Structures are given as structure tokens and as C-alpha cells.
Amino acid sequence: MLKPMRFGRIATPEGMTFAVINDEGTTAKAIAGTPFTEPEYTGKEYALEDVRLLAPTLPSKIVAVGRNYADHVAEVFKQSSEHLPPTIFIKPSTAVIGPGAPIKIPDFATNVEFEGELAIVYGVPCKNVKASEWKSVVRGVTIINDVSSRDLQFADGQWARAKGIDSFGPLGPWIETDLDKFDFTNLPIKAHLTRDGKTETKQDSNSNQMIMSIGEMVEWVTASFTMLPGDVQATGSPAGTAAMVPGDYIEVEIPGIGRLGNPVERA
């Protein structure tokens, strides 16, 4: 059993490395390996303000569960979740960016929205995991912004392009591995939009609105896909998503994990 800790990935003057972040989020101790084995410290320690936080994992894929909040189904699809049950889609690894990196909107995406979500990070290769055993294969949790181009989503009929554009997968700020400290049936999720100097809370929901539990999602996803260490599973967006435009700043907040913020730019 690996000891619970907080893992990040940082850019330092010497290069990029995984690191253990202290509880206060002020220092990072570099490690030689990855978050998926017992950490081997290199002896280098950095003040977090002197380095740049990157996406905390380099997933081979992001497998996302869509339509997992009934209120979000109603606001986006204008139907009930009984008629549109949860679905699975994949975001490519090239969509991933870290905290503070810009979300870049191309000209052909004309109605782009943010979706603040809880994400889980797999720690071991796994397939056909039972719902009751999901914690045995998950290394920790983080935050994802499932950026989505609604115009492309509905025009294409499938979601690969709408959700997989470069930079449409902000991830971070780090991986919290102490799963037992969270009540995943009652976890607040918020997203804040800052525009022209004014900040509004757009998403203000809770994981208790999930249709499928984390365990049920893990069982469903791993029945089809082999998940690898570092792979990410997004658990669905609550209601409150809204359009964002270049010049905006989006920050997703989940207690116990932290905040993931990204500016929005034109590609």
C-alpha cells in the first residue's frame, strides 16, 4: 500500500519532474520516478512560487463519463436523464494542459463552454474492475475542466472533435492520493468565470447529484478499456456550465483538492 501524499508535476530551471507537494501547497520535493510507485526523492526542493505547475499526469487517454448529472443533462440536451443516460467518450492526451496554461479556442469553435469536474487518476494497469474495488486501482483524484464546443458537439453528432481540441483538457493542480479523506457522495464542485474584472460563480453543485457513483463508473469503463497508470477518468459535469470567450479566466474549485485556473485565448 502506497502512502497517501500529494503529487504534482513541475517545470524547474533543470527541467520537468514529478514532485511531492507539501500540505500547505508551498513547496515541492522532486522525485526520480512517478506518482505510481513509492517516491524516491532526488534531494532537490523548490518553493512552489519559483516553479511552474504542469498537468500532474501524462495520461495515455482521458475516458470521460458524460451526462452523469441529471441537472446538466436537462440544461444542455433539454431532455431528462431517463431518456439520455450516461455515456462514455474519450479526450486525447494532446488536449491536456496544466494550471495557468491558456485554453485556446480556434475560429471554427463558436460556442465553447467550461465544465468543472472531479477526475480520478488510475495507478495500476487494470481491466474488469468491480465497483466495490475501485479504490484498489485508483491512485488519487484531481480536477479537470472538460472544455466543450457545443456547436461542434451537436453538429458532429459525436463528441471527439468538440471535446478533444488541443488545450480542451485542463488538469490539476495536483493529485490527492488520500482517498479516505473525501466523502465522494457529498463533494462540492464549483466553477468561477472572471470576465472584465468581474467574477461570477457559474457552477455550484455537489457530487451527490451524480447518476452513477465512482465505483459504478470504474466498473463500466474498465469493462471496455484497459486503464493504465496515469490515465484519467472524468466523472461528469454538474449544471451551471456557461460560454467562455477569449479574455476570460476559468477557475474550478473542489474542497480537499484545490483550484484549477486557466485563461482563455484565441488559438
PyMOL commands that set and color helices and strands:
alter all, ss='L'
color gray80, all
select helices_A, chain A and resi 48-50+70-77+93-95+131-136+150-156+160-164+179-181+207-209+214-224
alter helices_A, ss='H'
color red, helices_A
select strands_A, chain A and resi 6-12+15-21+27-31+41-47+52-54+62-66+87-91+96-97+103-105+112-113+116-122+138-145+148-149+169-176+188-195+198-206+232-234+249-254+258-266
alter strands_A, ss='S'
color yellow, strands_A
deselect
rebuild
show_as cartoon
